[in-house]
């Protein structure tokens, strides 16, 4: 006769998309995997706090969304302005977006820069500032994600 806990594990296991995992897992190891995932999440949250720039940029959902838009524009070499960010994040007011960006600039986490050379042929309003993440913020973001990738890789290796 199965225990109630065993029944719960089986029921949970049936609801999981285990076919998406890069390894096979049995219901008997599900709890172990869950503990590894929780430990990974704890380390991920701790990693955010290692640098003040990353901690500030990811401290709220609003700031994280603003950071993501700015970061993606930077990586694609595209100009990004307060107005453009507000258009992309319609759930927030322009004033909210502008306040977050201004605070980030004051803290040195965001820097106003001209668009990349390849985009200089286009004419832009010189009063409007193109926003970029600072070098320190980009480095912090990469390092945090490298740690996350390494942790997930070690979990995958454990179960292969």
VOGU-3710 file (C-alpha; in Angstrom, 3 decimals, decimal comma):
1> xxxxxxxxxx> 0,000/0,000/0,000  1,339/3,442/-0,954  1,765/6,203/1,548  -0,081/9,472/1,211  3,234/11,192/0,484  3,937/8,690/-2,299  0,508/9,357/-3,788  1,175/13,105/-3,730  4,535/12,666/-5,439  2,944/10,524/-8,163
11> xxxxxxxxxx> 0,178/13,091/-8,674  2,681/15,955/-8,872  4,919/13,962/-11,222  2,019/13,402/-13,635  1,550/17,168/-13,927  5,168/17,987/-14,770  6,620/18,606/-18,221  9,488/16,217/-17,555  9,999/15,653/-21,280  11,509/19,156/-21,404
21> xxxxxxxxxx> 14,282/18,204/-18,983  17,702/17,408/-20,481  17,726/14,203/-18,392  15,370/11,445/-17,277  14,006/11,511/-13,758  11,840/9,151/-11,790  9,206/10,105/-9,234  11,543/8,709/-6,564  14,115/11,453/-7,273  11,610/14,283/-7,663
31> xxxxxxxxxx> 12,033/15,524/-4,097  15,822/15,580/-4,503  15,480/17,589/-7,710  13,099/19,975/-5,964  15,633/20,543/-3,199  18,387/21,195/-5,755  16,153/23,685/-7,579  15,314/25,471/-4,314  19,010/25,669/-3,395  19,770/27,070/-6,845
41> xxxxxxxxxx> 17,054/29,695/-6,399  18,444/30,733/-3,006  21,909/31,172/-4,558  20,394/33,093/-7,483  18,719/35,564/-5,124  21,907/35,911/-3,072  23,832/36,583/-6,277  21,659/39,583/-7,030  22,859/41,147/-3,784  26,575/40,781/-4,509
51> xxxxxxxxxx> 26,741/44,130/-6,310  24,827/47,305/-5,558  24,087/47,982/-9,228  22,458/44,616/-9,870  20,658/44,735/-6,515  19,153/48,121/-7,417  18,250/47,208/-11,021  16,504/43,983/-10,004  15,003/45,215/-6,713  11,488/45,622/-8,147
61> xxxxxxxxxx> 9,654/44,239/-11,145  9,419/47,774/-12,605  13,160/48,371/-12,358  13,906/44,901/-13,721  11,679/45,495/-16,749  13,298/48,887/-17,417  16,747/47,314/-17,088  15,825/44,515/-19,493  14,642/46,948/-22,189  17,788/49,068/-21,803
71> xxxxxxxxxx> 20,054/46,013/-21,735  18,516/44,445/-24,848  18,760/47,712/-26,788  22,402/47,997/-25,748  23,218/44,447/-26,844  21,489/45,008/-30,186  23,262/48,341/-30,678  19,940/50,177/-30,906  19,177/53,569/-29,435  16,759/53,565/-26,489
81> xxxxxxxxxx> 15,180/56,593/-24,878  12,816/57,199/-21,994  9,919/57,685/-24,386  10,696/54,439/-26,215  10,960/52,519/-22,949  7,599/53,927/-21,834  6,075/52,763/-25,149  7,439/49,256/-24,591  6,311/49,094/-20,957  2,770/50,376/-21,299
91> xxxxxxxxxx> 1,769/49,087/-17,873  3,797/51,937/-16,332  3,485/55,682/-16,788  6,141/57,750/-18,528  6,747/59,496/-15,197  7,465/56,178/-13,456  9,869/55,106/-16,212  11,606/58,498/-16,241  11,997/58,446/-12,448  13,612/54,998/-12,527
101> xxxxxxxxxx> 15,981/55,986/-15,344  16,918/59,310/-13,742  17,635/57,580/-10,443  19,715/54,944/-12,270  21,691/57,670/-14,050  22,271/59,517/-10,767  23,601/56,309/-9,212  25,848/55,679/-12,230  24,090/52,438/-13,209  22,816/53,916/-16,471
111> xxxxxxxxxx> 24,769/56,282/-18,658  23,513/58,570/-21,410  25,547/57,890/-24,559  25,228/58,700/-28,237  24,009/55,871/-30,494  26,628/53,535/-31,990  28,584/54,750/-35,018  26,482/52,700/-37,451  23,368/54,552/-36,293  24,781/58,078/-36,387
121> xxxxxxxxxx> 23,569/58,659/-39,949  20,044/58,941/-38,599  19,099/62,238/-37,036  18,177/62,192/-33,366  17,022/64,966/-31,091  20,192/66,002/-29,238  18,148/66,842/-26,103  16,951/63,252/-25,830  19,449/60,985/-24,092  20,214/57,489/-25,384
131> xxxxxxxxxx> 20,388/55,288/-22,264  22,958/52,521/-21,787  23,815/50,305/-18,811  27,172/51,117/-17,236  30,124/48,815/-17,871  29,988/47,769/-14,216  26,290/46,888/-14,476  26,815/44,853/-17,639  29,723/43,003/-16,010  27,647/42,307/-12,885
141> xxxxxxxxxx> 24,778/41,039/-15,005  27,044/38,708/-17,009  28,784/37,390/-13,891  25,476/36,767/-12,115  24,173/34,847/-15,122  27,404/32,900/-15,563  26,998/31,711/-11,968  23,369/30,773/-12,635  24,328/28,821/-15,761  27,101/27,019/-13,876
151> xxxxxxxxxx> 24,703/26,064/-11,075  22,115/24,703/-13,507  24,820/22,821/-15,403  25,893/21,129/-12,167  22,300/20,097/-11,461  21,958/18,652/-14,967  25,245/16,782/-14,601  24,060/15,287/-11,301  20,972/13,752/-12,904  22,499/12,547/-16,197
//
